[in-house]
Amino acid sequence: MSTDTPRAADPRRRLSLVFIGLAQLMIVLDITIVNIALPSAQRDLGVSDGDRQWVITAYTLAFGSLLLLGGRIADLTGRRRAFLIGLTGFAVASALGGAAPDFGVLLAARALQGVFAALLAPAALSLLSVSFTEPAERAKAFAVFGAIAAGGGAIGLVLGGVLTEYLDWRWCLYVNVFIAAVAAAGRYVLPADTPAGRDRARLDIPGVLLAVCALVAVVYGCSEAEAEGWDSPAVVGPLVAGGVLLTVFVLVERRVAHPLLPLRVVLDRTRGSAYLAVAVATVGMFGMFLFLTYYMQLVKGYSAMLTGVAFLPMTAAVLVAAGGVAARLIPRVPPRALVAPGLLVAATGVALLVPLDPDSSYAAGVLPAELLVGFGMGLVMAPSMNYATHGVRAQEAGIASATVNTGQQIGGSLGTALLNTVAASATADHLAAHRDRPPGPDLRNAALVEGFSDAFLVAAVILASASLLVAALMNTPRPKGRAAAEGTEPTMTHIG
């Protein structure tokens, strides 16, 4: 049982949501905005094709592997303090990357961004979790947060296209400085840190080392799969090592007095299902962003900015689902009544992309899928982010928040690597089967779209399967009674 006592609701909590949301938006933007800037940065800094992936990998390795440690540090040292340190560090690293004179400095800056993002992301989510405890208010707050998590990537594509086309690729990094400055202004309205007491200095060092090494191995193995293939020792070795280290990590966490990740956090069926839903939703979301970006730019000839604009309907659908539908229903229905159908709707949207061909129009071939995927993601992310910290002790909100962020990062890494491999294999098979045709843009486009279609099919199957699994596992009932629905009874989702 937790010994935390319920705190009176802070009247400034609604304003704090603005600044917490800005910080989350900055992190999510960085995932896609740098992808848009990468070709220009590669030309400017003279980076080889073989090395350019490290601009992405340096960030994902640091971010994904340090999230659990970042969440625990936030719990031990204070969430507001961790939030502000992460925000400042991310801004400084972004400025360094924007001013990078060569590839080495850019790489170091990207790794530093990942380090500070690993502190900032769980601190932001845990601040939200302890600020909003009444079911109705909490539902609205997490609807906003979930909409940012699901739709921020599309905004990054638009912003990245505009900045790259009209200013310079460096502004895709500099923009973080301005967002961070505004978010940091919210320090006076963020909830005050509570002392960690005698557990403050106790950090599970064996758990930290095992978790960091395991996650580095898994993320690295996934990042190498696209270039090396899944049967390469450079991929199999790290993935096997990561699996072994994660197993040892679980055994250690069962025995230490102050574990980095208390197993009760992940073994709860509702929280565990929320982590699963976020991870799998990220697979579908990243797959759609990646292959639709390729499709619109390489096959249809869209500019970077036009490609970003073409994703805006998906963002609108996310906002409608998360802010309009999920926010109203989270206090009234069981979480699986939103998450499972949301995954199924997203799967349907991705499946609509399977029949795409090089001549498909945007309105008929892409737009309906975007709307369905966006709506489904809004239904998934808002309740999943809410229930990811459901029922945890206040002093464990940071590590619970870090766990859902880790699921999102690992899901994105695994999903991108898997779907890239599927697409590349199908494209190669198509080219091999049509060797008798003269090479040219028509054959290339047909082969690319064949690969994209296979990847969309796999992503749709993964999303649909996760929908069934979540429906079976996520067993939390709906919040009790009318009072909970109206936000007057802090049941179910109260932290502490």
Residue pairs with C-beta under 8 A, 6 or more apart in sequence:
2 393
2 394
2 496
4 393
4 394
4 395
4 495
4 496
5 496
6 133
6 490
6 494
6 496
7 496
9 133
9 134
9 137
10 16
10 131
10 191
12 189
13 131
13 132
13 137
13 189
13 191
15 186
15 189
16 127
16 131
16 186
16 189
16 190
16 191
17 128
17 131
17 132
17 141
17 144
17 145
18 186
19 182
19 183
19 184
19 185
19 186
19 189
19 190
20 83
20 124
20 127
20 128
20 145
20 183
20 186
20 190
21 144
21 145
21 148
22 179
22 182
22 183
22 186
23 83
23 86
23 87
23 120
23 124
23 179
23 180
23 183
24 121
24 124
24 125
24 145
24 148
24 149
24 152
25 148
25 152
25 155
25 179
26 90
26 176
26 179
26 180
26 183
27 90
27 117
27 120
27 121
27 124
28 148
28 149
28 152
28 153
28 156
29 152
29 153
29 155
29 156
29 159
29 175
29 176
29 179
30 59
30 94
30 113
30 117
30 156
30 176
31 153
31 156
31 412
32 153
32 154
32 156
32 157
32 160
32 289
33 156
33 157
33 159
33 160
33 163
33 172
33 175
34 55
34 56
34 59
34 110
34 160
34 172
34 173
35 56
35 160
35 293
36 156
36 157
36 160
36 161
36 164
36 172
36 304
36 308
37 160
37 163
37 164
37 169
37 170
37 172
37 173
38 52
38 55
38 56
38 169
40 164
40 168
40 169
41 47
41 55
41 106
41 169
41 170
42 49
42 52
44 169
45 100
45 102
45 103
45 106
46 103
47 55
47 103
50 227
51 103
53 223
53 226
53 227
54 107
55 106
55 107
55 110
56 110
56 223
57 219
57 220
57 223
58 107
58 108
58 110
58 111
58 114
59 110
59 111
59 113
59 114
59 117
60 114
60 219
60 223
60 409
60 412
60 413
61 111
61 114
61 216
61 219
61 220
61 223
62 110
62 111
62 112
62 113
62 114
62 115
62 117
62 118
63 113
63 114
63 115
63 117
63 118
63 121
63 409
64 114
64 118
64 215
64 216
64 218
64 219
64 406
64 409
64 410
64 413
65 118
65 211
65 212
65 213
65 215
65 216
65 219
66 114
66 115
66 118
66 119
66 212
66 215
67 118
67 121
67 122
67 215
67 402
67 403
67 405
67 406
67 409
68 208
68 211
68 212
68 215
68 260
68 261
68 399
68 402
68 403
68 406
69 118
69 208
69 211
69 212
69 260
70 82
70 86
70 118
70 119
70 120
70 121
70 122
70 123
70 398
70 402
71 122
71 123
71 126
71 398
71 399
71 400
71 401
71 402
71 403
71 405
72 203
72 204
72 208
72 260
72 261
72 398
72 399
72 402
73 82
73 119
73 398
74 82
74 83
74 119
74 122
74 123
74 126
74 398
74 401
74 402
75 126
75 196
75 395
75 396
75 397
75 398
75 399
76 196
76 199
76 200
76 201
76 202
76 203
77 193
77 196
77 200
78 193
78 194
78 196
79 123
79 126
79 127
79 130
79 191
79 193
79 397
79 398
80 123
80 127
80 187
80 190
80 191
80 192
80 193
81 193
82 119
82 120
82 122
82 123
82 398
83 120
83 123
83 124
83 127
83 190
84 184
84 187
85 116
85 119
86 116
86 117
86 118
86 119
86 120
86 121
86 123
87 116
87 120
87 180
87 183
87 184
88 116
88 180
88 184
89 112
89 115
89 116
89 119
89 120
90 113
90 116
90 117
90 120
90 176
90 180
91 176
91 177
91 180
91 181
91 184
92 112
93 109
93 110
93 112
93 113
93 115
93 116
94 109
94 113
94 173
94 174
94 175
94 176
94 177
94 180
95 173
95 174
95 177
96 105
96 108
96 109
96 112
97 105
97 106
97 109
97 110
97 113
97 173
98 170
98 171
98 172
98 173
98 174
98 177
99 105
99 170
100 106
100 109
100 170
109 173
118 402
121 401
121 402
121 405
122 398
122 399
122 401
122 402
122 405
123 398
123 401
124 401
125 145
125 385
125 388
125 389
125 401
125 404
125 405
126 389
126 397
126 398
126 400
126 401
127 190
127 191
128 141
128 142
128 145
129 389
129 397
129 400
129 401
129 495
130 191
130 394
130 397
130 495
131 141
131 191
132 138
132 141
132 142
133 490
133 493
133 494
133 495
133 496
134 487
134 488
134 489
134 490
135 330
135 331
135 479
135 484
135 485
135 487
135 489
135 490
135 491
135 492
135 493
136 331
136 484
136 485
136 486
136 487
137 487
138 330
138 331
138 386
138 493
139 326
139 327
139 328
139 329
139 330
139 331
139 382
139 386
140 323
140 327
142 330
142 382
142 383
142 385
142 386
143 322
143 323
143 326
143 327
143 330
143 382
144 322
144 323
145 382
145 385
146 322
146 326
146 378
146 380
146 381
146 382
146 383
146 384
146 385
146 386
147 318
147 319
147 322
147 323
147 378
147 381
147 382
149 381
149 385
149 408
150 281
150 285
150 318
150 322
150 374
150 377
150 378
150 380
150 381
151 314
151 315
151 318
151 319
151 374
151 377
151 378
153 285
153 289
154 289
154 308
154 311
154 312
154 314
154 315
154 318
155 315
157 289
157 293
157 304
157 307
157 308
157 311
158 305
158 308
158 309
158 311
158 312
159 172
159 175
159 308
160 172
160 304
160 308
161 303
161 304
161 305
161 306
161 307
161 308
161 309
162 305
162 308
163 169
163 171
163 172
163 175
164 171
164 172
164 304
164 305
165 303
165 304
165 305
194 394
194 395
196 395
199 258
199 395
202 257
202 258
203 258
203 260
204 252
204 253
204 256
204 258
204 259
204 260
206 252
206 256
207 249
207 252
207 253
207 256
207 259
207 260
207 261
208 260
210 245
210 246
210 248
210 249
210 252
211 249
211 260
211 261
213 245
214 241
214 242
214 243
214 245
214 246
214 249
215 242
215 406
215 410
216 242
217 238
217 239
217 241
217 242
217 245
218 238
218 239
218 242
218 243
218 246
218 410
218 413
218 414
219 409
219 410
219 413
220 238
221 234
221 235
221 236
221 237
221 238
221 239
221 242
222 235
222 239
222 413
222 414
222 416
222 417
223 413
223 417
224 232
224 234
224 235
224 238
225 232
225 235
225 417
225 418
225 420
225 421
226 416
226 417
226 420
226 421
226 424
228 234
228 235
229 235
229 421
230 236
230 421
250 263
252 259
253 259
253 260
253 261
253 262
253 263
254 263
260 399
261 399
261 403
262 396
262 399
265 271
265 392
265 396
265 399
265 400
265 403
266 272
266 275
266 403
268 390
268 391
269 473
269 474
269 475
269 476
270 335
270 387
270 390
270 391
270 474
270 475
270 476
271 387
271 388
271 389
271 390
271 391
271 392
271 400
272 473
273 335
273 336
273 339
273 387
273 469
273 470
273 473
273 474
274 335
274 339
274 383
274 384
274 385
274 386
274 387
274 388
274 390
274 404
274 474
275 384
275 388
275 403
275 404
275 407
276 407
276 466
276 469
276 470
276 473
277 339
277 343
277 380
277 384
277 466
277 470
277 474
278 380
278 381
278 384
278 385
278 388
278 404
278 407
278 408
278 411
279 407
279 408
279 410
279 411
280 343
280 411
280 462
280 463
280 466
281 342
281 343
281 346
281 377
281 380
281 381
281 384
281 411
281 463
281 466
282 407
282 408
282 411
282 412
282 415
283 411
283 412
283 414
283 415
283 418
283 419
283 459
283 462
283 463
284 346
284 347
284 350
284 373
284 377
284 415
284 459
284 460
284 462
284 463
285 346
285 373
285 377
286 411
286 412
286 415
286 416
286 419
287 350
287 415
287 416
287 419
287 455
287 456
287 459
288 349
288 350
288 353
288 369
288 370
288 373
288 456
288 459
289 311
290 416
290 419
290 420
291 353
291 419
291 423
291 452
291 455
291 456
292 311
292 353
292 366
292 370
293 307
294 448
294 452
295 356
295 366
295 448
295 449
295 452
296 302
296 306
296 307
296 310
296 362
296 366
297 303
297 304
297 307
298 445
298 448
299 358
299 445
299 448
299 449
300 362
302 310
310 362
310 366
311 370
313 367
313 370
313 371
313 374
314 370
314 371
314 373
314 374
315 374
316 374
317 370
317 371
317 372
317 373
317 374
317 375
317 378
318 374
318 375
318 377
318 378
318 381
319 378
320 375
320 378
321 342
321 374
321 375
321 376
321 377
321 378
321 379
321 382
322 378
322 379
322 381
322 382
323 378
325 378
325 379
326 338
326 378
326 379
326 382
326 383
327 382
329 337
329 338
330 338
330 382
330 383
330 386
331 479
331 484
331 485
331 486
331 487
332 478
332 479
332 485
333 478
334 474
334 476
334 477
334 478
335 383
335 384
335 386
335 387
335 474
335 476
336 470
336 471
336 474
336 475
336 476
337 478
338 379
338 380
338 382
338 383
339 379
339 380
339 383
339 384
339 470
339 474
340 467
340 468
340 470
340 471
340 474
341 376
341 379
341 467
342 375
342 376
342 377
342 378
342 379
342 380
343 376
343 380
343 463
343 464
343 466
343 467
343 470
344 376
344 463
344 464
344 467
345 372
345 373
345 375
345 376
345 379
346 372
346 373
346 375
346 376
346 377
346 380
346 463
347 376
347 460
347 461
347 463
347 464
347 467
348 372
348 376
348 460
349 368
349 369
349 370
349 371
349 372
349 373
349 374
349 375
349 376
350 369
350 373
350 456
350 459
350 460
350 463
351 456
351 457
351 460
352 368
352 369
352 372
353 365
353 366
353 369
353 452
353 453
353 456
354 453
354 456
354 457
354 460
355 365
355 453
356 365
356 366
356 449
356 452
356 453
356 456
357 446
357 449
358 442
358 445
358 446
358 449
360 366
384 404
385 404
386 493
387 474
387 476
387 493
388 400
388 401
388 403
388 404
389 397
389 400
389 401
389 404
389 495
390 476
390 492
390 493
391 492
391 493
392 400
392 495
393 495
393 496
394 495
394 496
397 495
415 459
415 462
418 458
419 455
419 458
419 459
420 455
422 451
422 454
422 455
422 458
423 451
423 452
423 454
423 455
424 451
425 451
425 454
426 450
426 451
426 453
426 454
426 455
427 447
427 448
427 450
427 451
428 447
429 450
430 446
430 447
430 450
430 451
431 443
431 447
434 443
434 446
434 447
437 443
476 492
479 485
479 491
479 492
479 493
480 489
480 491
480 492
481 489
481 491
483 489
483 491
484 491
484 492
